[in-house]
Amino acid sequence: MSSANLADLKPGLGAALWDRLEHGIERAADWLIAQQRADGHFVFELEADATIPSEYILLRHFLGEPDPALEARIATYLRRIQGGHGGWPLFHDGAFNISASVKAYFALKIAGDLPDAPHMQRARTAILAHGGAATVNVFTRAQLALYGVLPWRAVPVMPVEIMLLPRWFPFHLDKVSYWSRTVLVPLLVLMALRPRARNPRGIGIDELFVTPPERVRNFYDMERTSLWARVFRGLDRVLHVVEPWFPGGARRRAIERAVQFVTERLNGEDGLGGIYPAMANTVMMFDALGYARDHADVVTARRAVDKLLVLKDEGSYCQPCVSPVWDSGLAIHALMEVGDPAALDSARRAADWLKDRQVLDVVGDWVAARPGVRPGGWAFQYANPHYPDLDDTAVVVMAFDRLDAGRYREAIDRGTEWVLGMQSRNGGWASFDADNTHYYLNQIPFADHGALLDPPTADVSARCLGMLAQLGYKADYPAVREAVDHLRRDQEPDGSWYGRWGVNYIYGTWSVLAAFNAVGFDAQAPEVRRAVIWLLGRQRDDGGWGEDAASYAPGQPHGSYDRSTPSQTAWALLGLMAAGEVNHPAVERGIAYLAASQKPDGQWDEASYTGTGFPRVFYLRYHGYRAVFPLWAMARYRTLKQGNATSVLYGL
């Protein structure tokens, strides 16, 4: 690049910024390539909040298999992430959360922490100040009931006979999300059998109740006041009375059906659904049914859980799942932006690994809504063939198309066929299913988390639209036209889009702007301009962007945080560049922020949780995000500036 062009970057920065940019890309790419596994894939730690490591300790004591050395390491982690408010949040520096705090306190006490220890006293004070352990969410109440801490009347009735219901019935497993399905089925067996945790040390948490549990008359969530909520609460009260009289034969058949469901989807050592809650419930279900500890299914299920552990001297924890397909797909895109021989070689090795992970032979649960559609997607985890997802599939297909469309043609075509077949009737795409929009089910007492369903979302819809556009599908193609109309309708009044799987509106807005660019939207289109103005208005004084996970709560500001984060800054920059704003001063300021905040080893620090499991319930810290996305944004900026271009050529 000539010195004249360098000077045009911005007065006062120019060549100095470019030099930092070049060296920053080199260091970040070197670090990322060094993380690649021998077989070509990438996988980074995936951290949640205190609930999963706490549940792991509780699981071991449910089984009567304490491991003091391991529990001490997990306890170190739990103590380290305790909040200044005395309890535990759902994300870094977040507000107190009653369910996470009760689980963490219980786990620490079981692991050997004394109730009069200062950190336990602070936790107990905070828990009691927030209403005590009787106010935890339904899943936590079910776990406490297994320990005898709460009576079973505290848990909404979900009879295992659900397994026998016809598909036309208002509640059916096909009508809820994949994660609800896999977590719920083994839990139904536990709720029917009501086993008692072995709890070898006899630990209880009576001190966490404002009112003794046996004296609490109403455990219902009374904040939901819709007609459906009132109807379902009344039905639940009736079920509590009549469930003990259900015919024994039907119950046995239902339990057999549930066990069959689980074992068919056991997924080897990658576990039921590939997610910890389903895996843990599976282990407890087998135990409650009297399976021997050396039974092949029990051994497999236990190994699946233990493979989620991250063991560190400074504190160990249990991951909610693993993300190798997602991590590898994103890494390919970042490396393709870098574009040098080492980066391209690394990308090819990752793509070859991904090619072998395509689900081609297993017809998953999604077929209930889309019979006749051939499988062809990718799952998030190493293996989860019953539950591939649209987001991973679109990201992988776009990566293959960028890297070598000829080499991966068959995989691209099968993936595209599956994505097209999974479009919902409203024009959007969900994560795992089609038309999973039975919203009334979010009003049942058991669904107090509000995440029972898997409806189409802006970010996943945008990813699928971007994939189709990158592959050459034109604006008048029916699936493309319907997706565009869906995303137009879904734009927020302030110009942003909601981010279901990433925090939050910055993530959603980047996703949609990337798709609109790929499909050929004019950069001056009203939807694009409103989104650009919104993003520009959220830039912080240091040049970066950040968004608090609290933005998912009603009434909270969109795109606002008290700090900038590398991944969210990168999303904002990628969104602005997709909208043709590579030469806007705000973009250069964002690049300068990334260059200035980069560490000598090529990484960035990011303690904030910028991934989302379930809004307002469960958040994720993808340890790879802080490395992949800043590299991606910086390399794309360099490519566009070197080519004197304002147009991004890809769907992501």
Buried (B, 14 or more C-beta within 10 A) or exposed (E): BEEEBBEBBBEEBBEBBBEBBBEBBBBBBBBBBEBBEEEBBBBBBBBBBBBBBBBBBBBBBBBEEBBEEBBBBBBBBBBEBBBEBBBBBBBBBBBBBBBBBBBBBBBBBBBEBEBEEEBBEBBBEBBBEBEBBBBBBBBBBBBBBBBBBBBBBBBBBBBBBBBBBEEEEEBBBBBBBBBBBBBBBBBBBBBBBEBEBBBEEEBBBEBBBBEEBEEBEEBBBEEBEEEBBEEBBEBBBEBBEEBEEBEEEBBEBBBEBBBEBBBEBBBEBBBBBBBBBBBBBBBBBBBBBEBEEEEEBBBBBBBBBEBBBBEEEEBBBBBBBBBBBBBBBBBBBBBBBBBEEEBBEBBBBBBBBBBEBBBBEBEBBBBBBBEEBEBBBBBBBBBBBBBBBBBBBBBBBBBBBBBBEEBBEEBBEBBBBBBBBBBBEBBBBBBBBBBBBBEBBBBBBBBBBEBBBBBBBBBBBBBBBBBBBBBEBEEEBEBBBBBBEBBBEBBBEBBBBBBBBBBBBBBBBBBBBBBBBBBEBEBEEEBBBBBBEBBBEBBBEBBBBBBBBBBBEEEEEBBBBEBBBBBBBBBBBBBBBBBBBBBBEBBBBBBBBBBEBBEEEBBBEBEBBBBBBBBBBBBBBBBBBBBBBBBBBBBBBBBBBEEEEBEBEBBB
